[in-house]
Amino acid sequence: MPLLPLRVAVLGAGMIGRRHIGTILQRPDLAELVGVVDPVQPADAFPDVHAPFFPDVQSMFGQCRPEAVVIAAPNNLHRPQALQCCERGVHFLVEKPVTSTWDDAVAMVQAVRRSGVHTLVGHHRRYLAPVQAARKRIADGAIGDIVAASVVWATKKPDAYFDSAWRKSAGGGPLLINAIHEVDMLRHLCGEVVLVKGVKSHARRHFEVEDTAAALLVFESGCVATLVCTDAGLSPWTMEQGSQENDLFGFTHESSYRLIGSRGSLELPVLRQWNARVAGEEAWDRPLVGSYLGGDRWDAYEAQLAHFQRVIRLGDAPMVSVEDGARTLAATLAIAQASDQEAGIRPPGV
Ligand SMILES: NC(=O)c1ccc[n+]([C@@H]2O[C@H](COP(=O)([O-])OP(=O)(O)OC[C@H]3O[C@@H](n4cnc5c(N)ncnc54)[C@H](O)[C@@H]3O)[C@@H](O)[C@H]2O)c1
């Protein structure tokens, strides 16, 4: 039996809110859009949307009865909007980062537990087809135990992107907006993070927040990973460019993840697997073969919405709970905190 579509309101009709609205309109079998909240965006900028627009969350709740909302407003608003949902028993999908501070995340987790609402955090990349295929390969032992990983997220954001002031002040910045996806993906693929070291730089854009950062992550298994993130440098290496998940980004067919295992390696999202040509001969003096794995592709946002419907209608365990989102947040905030400690060694001059 098909499940009933969810009655959903979207809070924030900016860059990602539009994507959620588009997904809902595209998939009436999954959800019906019953309202949009945005204090700035005019309804007539959305000719395909027939649901009412509201300037604030209170008036939306007063006039329409969503059973769920998508929180796609700036990071610092995630906590208050989630708490409003909890007070009213409204389920929510909150965009990443789950909140912009650890204290806010704890408050959100406590409110969710008290209220019993269903929640999901918008780490949509966990639904990407190549990510799910990679998880299966890893679980099947195709590359052995993951020993190390190397990840790059590097692109140059246009100046107009920073017209939204929240993106360049505390609570914004590429660590919390972008690299948090990579931290979440590394947790998803390599396990729990137990130690973080980090550096960040403001040298290109001179904003309050970093424009460039690098991190070393150590996982419970002993695996170590490096992560480089910048929104001020041009490169073909982002998950978006490699996976074609976002039309805004061109498609480069380049992998930005290298997962290195005891028996082989995987490049992601252009799924390419490397193993010894002869099984059992895993050593640097023996030949390797690399093969492209291919496979189906689907829209990660539609898959996320379908999952949200099942979480609410059937009680499925969420792919990313608020607790899980909070752990990803904690590891990401730790990169910035470690950077502030300045514990590095300055090489002597000559
Ligand atoms: N999953 C992803 O890949 C992804 C991508 C981009 C952004 N995000 C996240 O989505 C959120 C929004 O990012 P964005 O890039 O769309 O930002 P944006 O600035 O483009 O849009 C935010 C919108 O929220 C509106 N807004 C401001 N105050 C509001 C309020 N009180 N109630 C409702 N709406 C309000 C703004 O007017 C604006 O239209 C952020 O948390 C961001 O980290 C996630």
The ligand as a Tripos MOL2 file, in Angstrom:
@<TRIPOS>MOLECULE
LIG
   44    48     1     0     0
SMALL
NO_CHARGES

@<TRIPOS>ATOM
      1 N1         22.3800   19.9420    2.1890 N.am      1 LIG1
      2 C1         23.0930   20.8050    1.5070 C.2       1 LIG1
      3 O1         23.8730   20.4380    0.6360 O.2       1 LIG1
      4 C2         22.9820   22.2710    1.7730 C.ar      1 LIG1
      5 C3         23.3260   23.1650    0.7650 C.ar      1 LIG1
      6 C4         23.2230   24.5260    1.0190 C.ar      1 LIG1
      7 C5         22.7970   24.9710    2.2640 C.ar      1 LIG1
      8 N2         22.4950   24.0730    3.2380 N.ar      1 LIG1
      9 C6         22.0590   24.5430    4.5600 C.3       1 LIG1
     10 O2         20.7470   25.0770    4.3950 O.3       1 LIG1
     11 C7         20.5740   26.2580    5.1940 C.3       1 LIG1
     12 C8         20.2560   27.4330    4.2970 C.3       1 LIG1
     13 O3         21.3500   27.6660    3.4330 O.3       1 LIG1
     14 P1         21.1530   28.4600    2.0450 P.3       1 LIG1
     15 O4         22.4300   28.3710    1.3320 O.co2     1 LIG1
     16 O5         19.9040   28.0160    1.3730 O.co2     1 LIG1
     17 O6         20.9620   29.9410    2.6030 O.3       1 LIG1
     18 P2         20.2760   31.1760    1.9110 P.3       1 LIG1
     19 O7         20.8310   32.3810    2.5490 O.co2     1 LIG1
     20 O8         20.3470   31.0380    0.4190 O.co2     1 LIG1
     21 O9         18.7460   30.9800    2.3020 O.3       1 LIG1
     22 C9         18.2720   31.0990    3.6100 C.3       1 LIG1
     23 C10        16.8520   31.6440    3.5210 C.3       1 LIG1
     24 O10        16.2990   31.6690    4.8460 O.3       1 LIG1
     25 C11        15.5240   32.8500    4.9530 C.3       1 LIG1
     26 N3         15.3070   33.1820    6.3550 N.ar      1 LIG1
     27 C12        15.9800   34.0830    7.1260 C.ar      1 LIG1
     28 N4         15.4220   34.1260    8.3520 N.ar      1 LIG1
     29 C13        14.3740   33.2500    8.3580 C.ar      1 LIG1
     30 C14        13.4200   32.8570    9.3180 C.ar      1 LIG1
     31 N5         13.4200   33.3790   10.5490 N.pl3     1 LIG1
     32 N6         12.5120   31.9090    8.9710 N.ar      1 LIG1
     33 C15        12.5130   31.3610    7.7360 C.ar      1 LIG1
     34 N7         13.3880   31.7270    6.7620 N.ar      1 LIG1
     35 C16        14.3110   32.6400    7.0860 C.ar      1 LIG1
     36 C17        16.3260   33.8880    4.1930 C.3       1 LIG1
     37 O11        15.5290   34.9940    3.8250 O.3       1 LIG1
     38 C18        16.7960   33.0760    2.9970 C.3       1 LIG1
     39 O12        15.8890   33.1530    1.9060 O.3       1 LIG1
     40 C19        21.8640   26.4110    5.9780 C.3       1 LIG1
     41 O13        21.7190   25.7500    7.2110 O.3       1 LIG1
     42 C20        22.8860   25.6810    5.1220 C.3       1 LIG1
     43 O14        23.9910   25.2080    5.8690 O.3       1 LIG1
     44 C21        22.5500   22.7400    3.0020 C.ar      1 LIG1
@<TRIPOS>BOND
     1     1     2 1
     2     2     3 2
     3     2     4 1
     4     4     5 ar
     5     4    44 ar
     6     5     6 ar
     7     6     7 ar
     8     7     8 ar
     9     8     9 1
    10     8    44 ar
    11     9    10 1
    12     9    42 1
    13    10    11 1
    14    11    12 1
    15    11    40 1
    16    12    13 1
    17    13    14 1
    18    14    15 2
    19    14    16 1
    20    14    17 1
    21    17    18 1
    22    18    19 2
    23    18    20 1
    24    18    21 1
    25    21    22 1
    26    22    23 1
    27    23    24 1
    28    23    38 1
    29    24    25 1
    30    25    26 1
    31    25    36 1
    32    26    27 ar
    33    26    35 ar
    34    27    28 ar
    35    28    29 ar
    36    29    30 ar
    37    29    35 ar
    38    30    31 1
    39    30    32 ar
    40    32    33 ar
    41    33    34 ar
    42    34    35 ar
    43    36    37 1
    44    36    38 1
    45    38    39 1
    46    40    41 1
    47    40    42 1
    48    42    43 1
@<TRIPOS>SUBSTRUCTURE
     1 LIG1         1 GROUP 0 **** ****
